[in-house]
Amino acid sequence: MPQSLVQFYAHLVFSTKDRIPHLSDVSHRVALYKFARGVFDNLDSPVVEIGGVADHIHILCRLSSGASISGLLAELKRDSSKFVKSLSPDLAKFYWQRGYGAFSVSPSHVDQLVEYIRNQEEHHKTETFQEEFRRLLRKYKIPYDERYVWD
């Protein structure tokens, strides 16, 4: 086949360093989401939905045939950290956690995940980021050592 055809949805999840709620200002989150969409578009991995709360972010994207998740997130985290710091002097100590969660998503579950991401504010009234992340790891049967998940 002379052409590479790919339809791979990825759900990417990561938090601010030490889960500090640096993104409590909704206008900063909106600006961050717009910036992140641009980064992903430039890497031919368009965002389907993006959202989160003050201490973490969820991104549903379609990975391009040449994209690596680690490369995509390294570029996003590097560039967006600089961008977030430029939004306010109060964000001078903003950093992302080193790690991330990356989960494959069936096309038949995309609409449901979009709704989940859009409802993060409501969802996190009853579940912390750490509880949510552990739940995702269990759902996807990803073994983990609690000592190395958080920073």
Backbone as a ProteinNet text record, in pm:
[ID]
protein_1_A
[PRIMARY]
MPQSLVQFYAHLVFSTKDRIPHLSDVSHRVALYKFARGVFDNLDSPVVEIGGVADHIHILCRLSSGASISGLLAELKRDSSKFVKSLSPDLAKFYWQRGYGAFSVSPSHVDQLVEYIRNQEEHHKTETFQEEFRRLLRKYKIPYDERYVWD
[TERTIARY]
85.8	0	90.7	75.8	164.6	134.2	24.4	-17.2	-36.1	3.3	-20	-148	-243.2	-371.1	-385.9	-407.1	-408.6	-529	-596.3	-701	-677.2	-595.7	-558.7	-592.4	-690.8	-729.1	-651.6	-600.2	-527.8	-587.4	-605.9	-649.8	-526.4	-483.4	-361.9	-400.6	-340.1	-374.3	-246.1	-232.9	-119.2	-152.3	-76.2	-107.6	3.4	-29.2	72.9	167	288.6	383.9	326.1	332	279	130.5	61.7	-80.6	-117.6	-26.1	-52.9	-157.5	-263.5	-373.6	-341.9	-235.1	-192.9	-297	-381.3	-475.3	-615.7	-623.8	-755.9	-829.1	-756.8	-818.9	-865.9	-995.2	-1052.8	-998.6	-973.8	-921.2	-781.9	-703	-570.9	-585.3	-683.8	-707.6	-751.1	-842.6	-890.4	-773.5	-687.2	-570.4	-476.6	-455.3	-370.4	-427	-557.6	-619.4	-603.8	-621.8	-604.2	-458.8	-366	-224.4	-193	-243.1	-216.2	-272.2	-390.8	-447.6	-351.4	-292.9	-198.1	-75.4	-22.7	93.9	59.2	-54.1	-94.1	-123.5	-187.3	-211.9	-80.4	18.1	149.1	217.5	181.5	238.6	144.8	46.8	-49.3	-121.8	-147.6	-222.5	-332.7	-438	-539.7	-611.3	-639.8	-714.4	-862.4	-923.5	-1067.8	-1137.6	-1082.2	-1135.1	-1022.5	-1031.4	-932	-1003.7	-962.1	-1024.4	-952.4	-1000.8	-939.7	-987.6	-910.5	-938.8	-807.6	-805.4	-691.8	-559.7	-565.3	-440.2	-406.9	-488.3	-453.3	-531.8	-490.6	-546.8	-575.2	-679.1	-713.3	-712.4	-650.8	-649.4	-688.7	-788.1	-822.5	-777.5	-688.1	-636.8	-632.5	-615.8	-592.5	-444.6	-372.9	-229	-201.4	-106.4	-65.1	15.8	35	107.7	253.3	308.4	448.6	470.1	363.5	375.4	411.8	491.2	512.3	450.9	388.7	324.6	427.8	540.5	642.1	694.4	715	762	658.7	535.2	425.8	412.6	413.9	397.5	520.5	638.2	757.8	750.5	711.5	701	589.7	474.3	363.3	399.6	454	486.3	591.5	694.1	799	741.7	673	622.5	509.7	420.5	307.5	350.8	455.7	506	552	625.5	669.6	548.8	451.7	332.9	255	230.7	154.2	225.5	355.7	431.6	418.2	395.5	381.3	243.8	149.3	13.7	2.6	88.8	80.6	208.5	254	370.4	344.2	216.7	181.9	209.3	231	253.2	400.9	489.8	633.8	686	621.2	667.2	585.3	515.7	434.4	523	492.6	556.5	454.2	471.7	394.8	466.9	393.1	457.8	538.8	638.2	722.1	646.8	567.1	500.6	366.8	297.7	167	99.1	-27.5	-101.6	-143.6	-132.2	-173.6	-253.9	-377.4	-469.9	-530	-535.2	-597.1	-749.2	-814.7	-959.7	-1021.1	-1119.4	-1193.4	-1276.9	-1287.1	-1373.4	-1516.3	-1562.9	-1699.5	-1714.5	-1603.5	-1607.8	-1568.7	-1540.6	-1494.7	-1599.4	-1724.3	-1827.8	-1843.3	-1839.5	-1851	-1732.8	-1612.6	-1494.4	-1497.2	-1545.6	-1559.7	-1647.8	-1758.8	-1849	-1779.7	-1705	-1631.6	-1533.3	-1459.2	-1362	-1433.2	-1543.2	-1618	-1674.9	-1696.5	-1758.2	-1658.6	-1534.3	-1432.9	-1464.1	-1511.8	-1542.7	-1642.2	-1748.2	-1850.5	-1794.9	-1721.7	-1666.2	-1575.4	-1494.7	-1395.6	-1451.5	-1581.6	-1644.9	-1648.9	-1636	-1646.1	-1524	-1427.7	-1310.8	-1188.2	-1079.8	-955.4	-885.5	-788.1	-708.8	-642.9	-585.5	-516.4	-612.1	-731.3	-830.6	-868.5	-888.9	-924.8	-813.7	-689.3	-577.3	-560.1	-571.7	-565	-675.6	-795.2	-908.9	-879.3	-822.1	-786.6	-680.7	-582.9	-479.8	-540.1	-632.5	-699.2	-785	-859.8	-947.6	-868.5	-751.4	-669.6	-569.5	-581.4	-497	-347.5	-312.1	-173	-114.3	-16.6	45.1	126	126.9	201.2	248.1	350.7	403.7	373.3	293.9	247.3	364.8	481.2	596.3	645.4	615.2	672.3	569.3	444.8	340.6	332.3	361.2	336.9	466.6	465.3	573.6	514.8
-116.9	0	123.7	213	328.3	440.5	429.6	537.3	483.3	563.6	525	591	510.8	561.1	525.6	626.6	605.7	676.2	607.6	668.4	616.1	688.1	646.3	758.3	734.2	832.3	804.7	910.3	897.7	993	943.2	1022.6	1045	1169.1	1206.1	1280.9	1242.6	1300.8	1327.4	1448.9	1480.1	1601.3	1615	1720.3	1823.7	1928.8	2026.4	1959.8	2009	1952.1	1962.3	1850.9	1839.8	1873.3	1869.6	1899	2034.4	2130.3	2267.2	2327.6	2386.5	2436.3	2569.4	2568.9	2689.2	2736.6	2646.3	2680.3	2705.9	2765.5	2793.1	2905.2	2993.7	3100.8	3041.5	3041.8	2980.9	3047	3176.7	3243.6	3191.8	3154.6	3096.3	2958.6	2881.4	2749.4	2761.9	2854.4	2873.8	2910.8	3000.2	3039.2	2921	2842.6	2723.4	2625	2600.9	2504.8	2549.8	2676.9	2729.7	2711.7	2742.1	2725.7	2578.4	2487.7	2344.5	2293.9	2341.7	2302.7	2340.4	2459.3	2502.8	2413.1	2375.2	2284.7	2151.9	2094.9	1966.2	1978	2086.9	2107.6	2113.3	2182.4	2192.6	2057.1	1964.4	1829.8	1729	1781.1	1697.8	1595.8	1633.6	1547.6	1632.5	1658.3	1753.8	1710.7	1810.8	1789	1773.2	1671.4	1650.6	1724.9	1711.4	1781.6	1800.7	1909.5	1940.1	2005.2	1970.2	2027.6	1982.8	2030.4	1993.7	2084.8	2087.2	2173.1	2236.7	2294.4	2374.9	2299.3	2166	2093.1	1986.8	1974.1	1875.7	1901.3	1826.6	1845.5	1709.6	1706.7	1590.2	1636.9	1558.9	1590	1463.5	1475.3	1368.6	1417.5	1343	1385.1	1266.3	1298.5	1197.6	1204.4	1100.4	1099.2	1083	1160	1144.6	1016.5	973.3	848.3	856.1	975.2	989.6	1036.1	1054	1108.4	1001.6	1041.7	957.6	1033.3	960.4	1024.4	1097.1	1034.9	1099.2	1226.7	1225.5	1345.2	1455.6	1418.1	1514.3	1582	1502.3	1559.7	1636.8	1593.2	1670.2	1810.3	1819	1949.3	2032.8	1970.3	2044.3	2095	2009.3	2051	2161.9	2148.2	2250.7	2384.9	2385.6	2511.3	2570.7	2485.9	2537.9	2587.2	2529.3	2580.9	2725.1	2750.7	2888.5	2978.9	2929.2	3008	3041.1	2940.7	2963.5	3065.7	3054.9	3150.2	3293.4	3307.6	3441.8	3503.5	3424.8	3474.3	3563	3538.3	3614.1	3594.9	3698.9	3682	3577.8	3558.7	3459.1	3316	3297.6	3163.7	3135	3214.9	3199.6	3062.2	2997.5	2866.2	2751.4	2777.2	2673.6	2570.7	2444.3	2332.1	2220.5	2136.8	2013.6	1901.9	1800.7	1681.3	1615.9	1536.2	1472.8	1368	1286.8	1176.2	1214.6	1112.4	1131.2	995.5	1000	880.1	894.5	787.8	787.3	659.7	677.1	566.3	564.2	447.5	435.8	439.5	495.6	513.5	458	373.3	321.1	432.4	436.7	537.4	535	420	411.3	476.6	509.6	572.4	719.9	773.7	912.4	1010	996	1089.8	1088.3	971.7	958.8	1026.1	1008.7	1070.3	1222.1	1270.4	1415.3	1473	1409.7	1456.4	1451.5	1346.3	1332.1	1448	1479.8	1588.6	1722.3	1742.1	1868.4	1887.3	1778.9	1786.3	1769	1806.5	1789.8	1866.7	1988.6	2067.7	1993.1	1944.9	1872.9	1741.5	1670.2	1540.8	1554.2	1658	1671.3	1732.7	1745.5	1779.3	1657.1	1538.3	1414.3	1323.3	1356.5	1269.9	1356.5	1328.9	1403.4	1355.3	1432.6	1389.8	1255.8	1238.7	1113.6	994.6	1011.6	903.9	872.8	978.4	961.1	888.4	928.2	869.6	721.9	691.3	550.2	468.5	526.6	457.6	429.6	528.1	508.1	397.8	398.4	294.8	155.6	145.6	15.8	-22.4	74.5	47.2	-7.5	51	8.7	-100.9	-149.9	-260.8	-228.7	-108.2	-64.3	-81.1	-171.1	-186.2	-60.3	-24.7	93.8	78.8	153.4	158.9	298.8	306.4	434.4	529.1	474	558.4	640.2	596.7	661.1	730.3	736.9	794.8	946	993.8	1136	1213.3	1334.9	1431.4	1569.8
0	0	0	-94.4	-105	-4.7	66.7	155.2	297	397.3	536.4	584.3	624.6	672.3	819.4	901.5	1046	1107.1	1197.5	1279.6	1420.1	1497.3	1631.1	1727.9	1812.7	1913.7	2042.2	2101.9	2228.4	2330.9	2451.1	2565.2	2651.1	2659.8	2731.9	2858.4	2969.6	3099.2	3176.5	3229.8	3316.1	3401.5	3509.3	3605.4	3613.9	3685.9	3720.5	3820.8	3829.7	3924.6	4065.6	4136.2	4272.4	4281	4168.2	4160.6	4219	4206.4	4252.3	4158.1	4211.3	4127	4057.1	3978.9	3906.6	3806	3757.4	3650.1	3703.9	3821.7	3879.9	3806.8	3740.7	3662.2	3528.4	3507.6	3387.1	3260.5	3262.7	3143.1	3107.7	3208.6	3181.5	3118.1	3165.5	3105.6	2960.6	2934.3	2796.8	2705.7	2751.8	2671.9	2651.3	2756.8	2746.4	2645.7	2649.8	2558.6	2413.5	2389.5	2253.4	2208.4	2296.8	2265.8	2235.4	2320.7	2303	2170.6	2132.7	2002.6	1889.3	1898.9	1796.9	1790.3	1905.1	1908.5	1842.4	1878.5	1822.4	1672.8	1631.2	1487.9	1410.6	1466.2	1400	1388.2	1473.8	1471.3	1403.8	1330.3	1255.5	1342.4	1466.1	1558.6	1622	1546.7	1592.9	1721	1802	1925.6	1891.5	1946.6	1934.1	2048.6	2170.2	2286.9	2386.8	2460.8	2563.4	2679.9	2798.7	2917	3041.8	3152.4	3279.3	3389.3	3495.5	3609.5	3652.7	3771	3815.1	3822.4	3839.2	3860.2	3755.5	3651.2	3548.1	3419.8	3317.4	3183.6	3119.6	3037.9	2954.9	2810.2	2723.7	2580.9	2505.1	2420.4	2327.2	2190.6	2128.8	1997.9	1903.4	1775.6	1672.6	1635.6	1666	1639.3	1490.7	1442.8	1302.9	1287.9	1166.4	1141.5	1185.9	1192.7	1231.8	1374	1449.4	1584.8	1686.1	1782.9	1900.5	2017.9	2105.6	2220.1	2304.5	2329	2412.9	2347.3	2216.7	2147.1	2146.4	2122.7	2121.5	2257.3	2363.2	2496.2	2542.7	2502.9	2539.2	2479.6	2354.1	2290	2352.2	2375.6	2436	2574.7	2658.1	2794.9	2795.7	2715.2	2709.9	2666.8	2553.1	2498.1	2582.3	2632.1	2708.8	2846.5	2905	3032.9	3017.1	2910.8	2884.1	2861	2785.9	2755.9	2883.4	2967.5	3090.3	3179.1	3190.2	3272.9	3221.3	3091.2	3033	3061.9	3110	3133.5	3256.8	3355.8	3480.6	3561.2	3629.9	3718.6	3828.1	3864.1	3965.9	3919.7	3790	3735.2	3707.6	3763.9	3739.4	3779.9	3875.7	3923.5	3865.5	3754	3690.4	3621.3	3645.2	3576.1	3563.8	3462	3448.5	3521.7	3565.1	3619.1	3507.6	3544.5	3442.5	3362.1	3428.6	3361.4	3301.4	3251.5	3190.4	3177.5	3151	3114.7	2969.5	2894.4	2753.6	2730.2	2686.5	2674.9	2534.4	2473.4	2341.6	2357.3	2257.5	2263.5	2135.5	2151.9	2037.7	1974.5	1841.8	1779.2	1832.9	1874.3	1926.3	2064.7	2130.1	2262.4	2260.4	2143.7	2134	2187	2146.6	2191.4	2342.9	2400.9	2546.8	2616.3	2563.1	2623.1	2607.4	2494.3	2474.5	2585.4	2613.7	2720.4	2856.2	2880.1	3006.7	3024	2919.3	2926.3	2945.4	2878.4	2891.5	3032	3104.1	3236.6	3350.9	3328.7	3431.9	3560.3	3548.7	3669.4	3758.1	3699.2	3774.6	3829.1	3746.7	3785.4	3907.5	3910.8	4018.3	4145.7	4152.1	4279.4	4370.6	4310.3	4388.2	4377.1	4292.5	4275.2	4251.6	4324.9	4305	4178	4134.6	4019	4046.7	4164.8	4194.9	4192.1	4246	4240.2	4095.4	4017.1	3876.3	3800.3	3823	3749.6	3787.6	3916	3957.7	3891.1	3884.5	3820.6	3673.7	3603.9	3462.4	3447.3	3535.2	3528.5	3549.5	3644.4	3666.1	3545.3	3492.6	3377.7	3259.3	3234.6	3121.2	3157.9	3281.9	3329	3315.4	3356.8	3353.6	3493.4	3509.1	3640.9	3674.7	3802.4	3842.8	3986.8	4018.9	4154.2	4206.6	4309.8	4365.6	4395.8	4430.5	4464.2	4346	4223.3	4106	4016.3	4059.8	3977.1	3995.1	4114.2	4145.8	4159.2	4106.3	4132.7	4125.3
[MASK]
+++++++++++++++++++++++++++++++++++++++++++++++++++++++++++++++++++++++++++++++++++++++++++++++++++++++++++++++++++++++++++++++++++++++++++++++++++++++

